[in-house]
Amino acid sequence: TDIKDPVRGTWFGTNTMGSVGILLSITQPLNGKKLHPGRSRGAIAKDFLESARPCEEFFPELSEKAHLFNGFQFLGLQRNERDYYEMTSLSNMLVDKVEPRKWSAGTYVWGNSPPDKPFRKVVEGQKIFDSFIASLDPQIGVEELITRLMEIATDETE
């Protein structure tokens, strides 16, 4: 929770039902100006987690008011009836149309760019992560797993 923010928003959170909300800022073009410097994007994740509404309801509403915020990409994950996570996302900048997108099962790497226009570091990160997944040994220890994931997380590819 951002204690300096009056709405006390967050950029990453979970709730007791297992929902996950992740907010990423979209890197705005250098000639782009901040549209709403006082509007908290952190409220998006907070609202998602507190509302307990399914993604099918939350995301269409978010798309209607997405223009009120500076560049963002929001990921919402919720468990389905089989207890698997399903993910929906919405980007409000550098996209042809601001609309919810439901993702199929898979592994994804996210950054400060829309998924259809990824920065090079996101493309490279996906390659590194896919290679990591392919090389996993079922006998890997927790410490080694954490070390390898931290290497991926701190990769400085631009």
C-alpha positions, -999 to 999 in steps of 0.1 A, spaced: 0 0 0 13 34 -9 9 53 23 17 87 6 -12 82 -18 -46 95 -4 -64 64 -20 -37 41 -5 -34 22 -38 -10 -5 -47 9 -18 -77 8 -55 -66 -16 -73 -43 -36 -103 -35 -68 -109 -16 -82 -137 5 -99 -153 -25 -66 -157 -42 -71 -129 -68 -39 -111 -79 -37 -76 -92 -6 -63 -109 -2 -28 -122 26 -17 -145 31 18 -158 34 22 -196 65 41 -205 51 71 -222 68 86 -253 92 115 -246 69 139 -263 39 126 -243 28 146 -213 14 133 -181 -24 135 -185 -35 132 -149 -6 137 -125 -29 136 -95 -49 105 -104 -37 73 -87 -32 43 -109 -26 24 -77 -63 27 -71 -69 3 -100 -53 -27 -83 -69 -18 -50 -104 -15 -65 -99 -49 -83 -89 -67 -51 -115 -51 -29 -144 -55 -53 -142 -93 -56 -159 -90 -90 -149 -114 -117 -126 -101 -144 -155 -103 -169 -172 -75 -150 -143 -55 -137 -122 -51 -169 -150 -37 -192 -157 -10 -166 -120 -3 -163 -117 1 -201 -145 28 -199 -125 49 -175 -89 40 -186 -85 74 -204 -86 91 -170 -52 77 -160 -16 80 -172 -2 51 -191 -8 17 -174 -12 -20 -180 -32 -39 -155 -31 -77 -150 -59 -94 -131 -55 -131 -122 -84 -151 -107 -90 -188 -100 -115 -206 -121 -138 -234 -111 -109 -259 -116 -87 -238 -93 -65 -228 -121 -55 -191 -126 -69 -172 -156 -54 -139 -166 -70 -108 -181 -51 -76 -190 -58 -41 -201 -34 -15 -215 -45 21 -220 -16 34 -240 2 26 -272 -26 1 -282 -50 3 -311 -80 -3 -289 -83 -1 -251 -101 -34 -244 -98 -63 -220 -77 -92 -233 -81 -127 -218 -49 -148 -220 -46 -185 -227 -25 -208 -205 12 -202 -209 42 -184 -196 44 -146 -201 69 -119 -195 57 -84 -188 73 -50 -189 65 -13 -192 52 -18 -228 20 -32 -242 22 -70 -250 18 -64 -288 46 -38 -288 71 -53 -263 104 -36 -255 135 -55 -265 142 -63 -228 107 -80 -226 114 -101 -257 149 -111 -244 134 -118 -209 108 -142 -225 137 -161 -242 156 -163 -209 125 -174 -189 115 -200 -215 151 -214 -214 149 -215 -176 116 -234 -177 129 -259 -203 160 -266 -182 142 -271 -149 151 -303 -130 124 -317 -107 151 -322 -81 161 -285 -80 164 -272 -45 145 -241 -33 177 -221 -29 189 -228 -64 155 -220 -78 154 -187 -60 190 -179 -72 181 -186 -108 149 -166 -107 167 -137 -92 193 -138 -120 164 -135 -145 148 -107 -125 180 -87 -123 190 -92 -159 200 -57 -173 191 -62 -209 177 -30 -222 
